[in-house]
Amino acid sequence: MCALALLLFATLSEMLSFLSVRAIGDRRVVEIPEGAGMLEISSILKAAGVVSDPLKFALAARALGVADRLQAGAYEFGPEFSELEVLMRLRYGDVATRSVTVPEGHRAEQIAALLARSLNASEDEFAALVRDPLLMAELGVAAPSLEGFLYPDSYRFDVGTSPRDAVRRMVMKLWAVYDGRLQARADSLGMSTLEVLTLASIIESEAAVDSERSRISAVYHNRLRKGMRLEADPTVRYAAGKYNERLFYKDLDIDSPYNTYRNDGLPPGPICSPGAASIRAALHPLRDSDDIFFVSNRDGTHTFSRTYAEHQAARLRIAAERAAAEFALDTADDGE
């Protein structure tokens, strides 16, 4: 009777141990290789401090009938995990992931920085992939680079995802969004995919208000149809690398194929990653619009004009309003 009681106590102790959380000081990422057997997996987990006794862990896995069903991959464990939870994660392949949100309008170099931080990879490796001709050919991209083809969205990547696979996934997401219906619309306009994404990237860089996207698109379509240069400031910023700095008139003379003040037509490729709204706007400019100019109202909106005289009047008005606001602010500061 005493022996049976001791056996039951020992069994209960082992069960409680298996169900209790581990004394891990921090979170650990553990890589389980393909083809690893139960004992090898147990040893890896023991070395990482995730399980206390590899033999008992292996025996428990066999007793539960999952020893031959554990999956390879990178797993993340922390203090809140019991050994049973560890085992179940391995059984169902609940690998560690990282969330990455790529905003609309991000350039390839900004996306590379986001992915590098999240996937513990090199920014330089991502940057090289963006200009890898073999990868571009594999993904069906005929462009100077993958700039503009890395679709902005929220992604969940498995820990250990290679930079190449991450880039491939983003481009494939673009192709899923840029579906046959949009391609057919582009064909009807006589525009290539590269031209659509290039124009969409400029619209993305200009528009802060969704309702203006199609009207901004109409301005550029009208200018292209009339043989006028686009004269789009975002393309100059891209050419000069002055993304958060004020542009000066001398910047408009920069020698670059991306400078739409000096070159006719669209630039060679996109200047950022456009979202779905800007892609649609590039393909569906505002109907019956005669606008060929617009100027920022400095509040995210724009004033649109059909003639140069209207455009100049709008610029003078906005400049006067800004000067008056700055004068009022200075006067208020002086009075304090």
N, C-alpha and C positions, 0 to 999 in steps of 0.2 A: 504493500500500500504506500509506504514511504517512497519507494523507488518510483512508482507511478506518479506520485505527486511531484517528485523532483524532475521527472521527464516532462510533465506538463508545464512546470515552471520554466524549464529550459526552453521548451518550444515556444511558450508565450513570450519569453524574453527575446528570442530570435525574431519573432514576428514584430514585436514592438520596435526592435532595432531597425528592421527592414522598412517599417512604416514611418520611422522618425526622420526628421530633417537632418542634413549633414552639417558638420561643423566646418563649413567652408568660409574662409574669411572674405572672399570676394567672388565675383563671377568668373567662371572658367569656360573657355571655348575648347572643346575636345574633338579632335578629328578621328573618326573611325574609318579606317581604310577599307576599300573594296576587298571582299574575300576573307576578312578577318573572322577567325573562329571565336567561339564563346570564351575560351580561356584567354585568348589574346585581347579581346574586348575588355574582359574583367581586369586584366593587368593594366591596360591603358587607363581605365577609369580609376584604378587604385593609385597609379602614379600621379594622376591629376587631383587626387584627394576627394574624388566624388563618391567612391565606395570604400568601406572599411576593410572588408575581407573579400578578396576576389574569388576565392573558392566557394564561399557561401553564396556570393552573388550569382555565380555560375550555376550552382545547384538550385537556387531559387528559380532561375530562368528556365531550367530544365523541368522543374516541378510544375511550373505554370505553362509549359508547352510552348515557349516562345524562343528558346535558345537558338533555333535554326531560322528564326524569322526577324532577326535584328538587322537594321539597315545602316549602310555606310552613310557618311556625311559629317558635316561640322555641327556639333551640338553645343548649346550654351546652358550651363548649370550654375545655380547659385545656392545660397544658404536655405532657401525655401524648398528645396527638392529632397524628398525621401528617396531611398534606393528603389522603391517600387515605382515612383514617378520617373526616375532615371530610366528604368527598364522599359516602361511604357512609351517613353519618348523614342527610345531606340526601336521599339517594336513597330511604331506607326510612322517612323521617319520624320518626326517633328523637329526638323533641323532648325538651326538658328538663322534668323533673317535680320536684315537691316532695311529700314524704310528710308527712301530718298524721294524728296519732292523737287522736281525741276520746274521752276516758274517759266511761264511764257516770256519770251524775249531774252532769255539767257543765251549768251554766246557759248561756243564750244569750249573755250578755256574756262569759263565759269562752271560749266557742266562737269568738266574734267576735275575741277577742284572739289565739287560736291561728291562725285563718285569716289574719288581718291580717299576722301575722309571717311566715307561710309564703308567702303570695301577694303580699307587698309592697303591701298595700292598706290602706285606712283602716278602723279599728275602727268609726268613726261610720257609714261606709257600710254595713257589715254590720248594725249596730244598727238602722239605718233600714229595711233590707230585712226584718228580723224582724217589723216592724210595718207593712209595705207591704200595704195591702188588695188591690191589684191582683195582686201576686205571690201572696198567700194564696189569692185566688180562682182564679188560674191553676193552683195546685197542689192545689186541692180541699180546702183547710183552712178549716174553720169554727170559729174560736177567737179569743180576744183577740189572739193573736200566734202566731208560729212557735215560741215556747218549748215545748219538749217534743216538737217535730216534727223537730228536727235530729238525725237518728239517730247515736248514738255508735258509731264504728267507725274502722278505719284506711283512709285514702284516699290515692290518688296523684293529684295535680292537675297538669295541664300548667302550666308557667310561663306566665303571661299569662292564666290562667283568671280570668274576671271574678267579683267577689263574688256577683253574681246567679246565675251558673252554678254556683258552688260551693254556695250555699244550695239551689238547685234540686236538685242531685244528692243532697244529704243528705236532703232531704224525700222524694225519689223512692226512696231506699234504705229509708226507714221504710215506705213503702207496699209495697215488695217484701217486707219482713219481716212487716208486719201484713197477712197474706194472707187469702184467703177463708175459710179454716178458723177463723182467729182472729176474723174479723168475724162469722162464724156463731155462734161461742161467745158473743160480746158480745151479739148479738141475743137469744140464749136467756136471757141474764141481764137483758135489758132495759136494757143500757148502750149509750150512744153511744160513738163512737170517742174523742171529747173526754173523756168520763168515764173511759174505760179508761186513756188516757194520763195523765190527771190523777192517778188513783189509783196507777198504776204509778210515777209520778214521786215520790209520797210514799213508797211502798215502797222505791224506789231510794235515797231519802235516809235511810231508817231502817235498812235492812239492811246489815250488814257481813259476814254469814255467809249463804251461798247457801241453806243448809238451812232458814233461818228465813223466807224470803220468803213462802212460801205461808201460814205461820202468822200473820205480820204482816198479810197480806192478809185472812185470816179475821177478825182483830180488827176491821178497818175495815168489812168487809162486815157483821159482826154489829152493829156500832154503827149503821151506816146503816139496817139492817133494824129495829132497835129504836127508831129515831128519836133516838139519842144523837148529840151532837156528836163529831166525830172527835178533837178536842183533840190535833192532831199538831204537835209542836214545829217540825218543818221548815217548816211553812206559816207559822209565826210568824217564823221566821228570814228567810224569803223576804219577808214583808211588811215587816219591820223593816230588812232589809239587814244583819242581824247573822249572818254566815255562819260566822265563826270566833271569835265571842265568846260568853261565857256569857249565857244568858237569865235574866232576873229576872221575878218575878211581875208587875211593872208592865208588862213587855212583852206579857203575855198579854191586856192590855186595849187594845192598839193597834187603832186604827180602820182596818180594811182588810178587803175582801171575802175576802182570803186568810187571815185569822185564823180558824182553825177552832175556836178557843176561844170566839169570839163569834158565829160564824155556823153555821147548820145546813148539813148536807150537804157536798158537795165544794166546793173553791174554784173560781173561774171557769175556771181552766186549769192546766196543769202548772206545776211549780216548778223543773223541770230536765229533762234528756233521759234518759228511762229506757232501759235496755238490754232485750234480748229476754227475759232471765230475769225481770225485774220485770214486763214486759208479760204474760208467761204467768202469773205469780203473781197479778196483778190479775184475770185471767180464771179462774184455778183456785185459789181459796182452799182451805186445808186442810179436808178433809171432816170433818164431825161435830165441829168445834171449837166450844166454848162460850166461848172466851176473849173478853174485851172490854177487857182492860187489858194493858199490858206496860211494863216498866221496864228501863232499861239496867243491865247488870251491870258496865259500864265496862271490859269486855274484848272488846267487839264482839258479845257475845251478850246476850240479854234473858231476863228472868223473866216468864212469862205468867200471868195470873190470870183467874178466871171471875167473881169478886166484888170489890167495892170493899174489903171487909175483907181479902181475900187480897192485894190490890194494896198496901194500906197496910202490911201486915206485910212484904211483900217490900221495899218502899221503906225501911222502918226497918232491916231486916236489912242491906241493901246500904249504907245510910248508916253503920251501926255498924261494918261490916267496913272501910269506907273510913277511918273515924276511927281504928280500931285499927291499920290499916296505916300511916297517917300518924304516929300516936304511936310506933309501933315504929321508923319511919324517923328521927324526931326523936331518939329515945332512942339509936339507933345513932350518929347524928351527934354527939351530946353526949359519947359515950364515946370518940370518936376523939382 
